[in-house]
């Protein structure tokens, strides 16, 4: 995969896809009349995800809740 450029906001990404200037993985909530879901048979996709936070905030409840939710999501089946 060779990236041509990156966009930092999901709305900008959606607009580029709607104008035919690229493709992306987007949440269902952003589906519009201009966009179509591409269904691919027998495809197992793994996407690496990284969460960053300040080390001194490891004991913050919000950080722990976020990490816990990621673990639950990762192990869903």
C-alpha positions in Angstrom: 0.0 0.0 0.0 1.4 3.3 -1.0 -0.1 6.4 0.6 -0.4 9.5 -1.5 -1.3 11.8 1.3 -2.9 11.8 4.8 -5.9 13.8 6.1 -6.4 14.5 9.8 -10.1 15.0 10.0 -12.7 12.3 9.2 -15.0 14.9 7.5 -12.1 15.8 5.1 -11.5 12.1 4.3 -15.2 11.6 3.7 -15.3 14.6 1.3 -12.3 13.3 -0.7 -14.0 9.9 -1.0 -17.3 11.5 -2.1 -15.4 13.5 -4.8 -13.7 10.4 -6.1 -10.3 11.4 -5.0 -9.6 8.3 -2.8 -11.0 5.6 -0.7 -11.1 4.9 3.0 -12.4 2.9 5.9 -15.2 5.0 7.5 -17.6 4.4 10.3 -21.2 3.4 9.3 -22.4 6.7 10.8 -20.8 8.6 7.9 -22.5 6.7 5.1 -24.1 9.0 2.6 -26.0 8.7 -0.7 -22.7 9.3 -2.5 -20.9 6.5 -0.8 -21.3 2.7 -1.1 -20.2 0.0 1.2 -17.8 -2.5 -0.5 -18.3 -6.0 0.7 -15.4 -8.4 0.2 -15.9 -12.1 0.6 -13.5 -14.1 2.7 -11.4 -11.2 3.8 -10.0 -11.1 7.3 -8.6 -7.6 7.9 -6.2 -6.8 10.8 -5.6 -3.1 11.6 -2.9 -2.2 14.1 -4.1 0.4 16.5 -2.1 2.4 19.0 -3.3 4.5 21.9 -0.9 7.1 23.4 -1.2 8.8 26.8 1.2 10.4 29.3 2.9 7.9 31.6 2.0 10.0 34.6 -1.7 9.5 33.8 -1.7 5.7 33.8 -3.8 5.7 37.0 -6.5 8.0 35.6 -9.9 6.3 35.5 -10.6 7.6 32.0 -7.4 6.1 30.6 -8.1 2.8 32.3 -11.7 2.7 31.0 -10.5 3.5 27.5 -7.9 0.7 27.6 -10.4 -1.7 29.1 -12.9 -0.9 26.3 -10.2 -1.5 23.6 -9.4 -4.9 25.1 -13.1 -5.9 25.2 -13.5 -4.7 21.6 -10.4 -6.6 20.5 -11.6 -9.9 22.1 -15.2 -9.7 20.9 -16.6 -12.7 19.0 
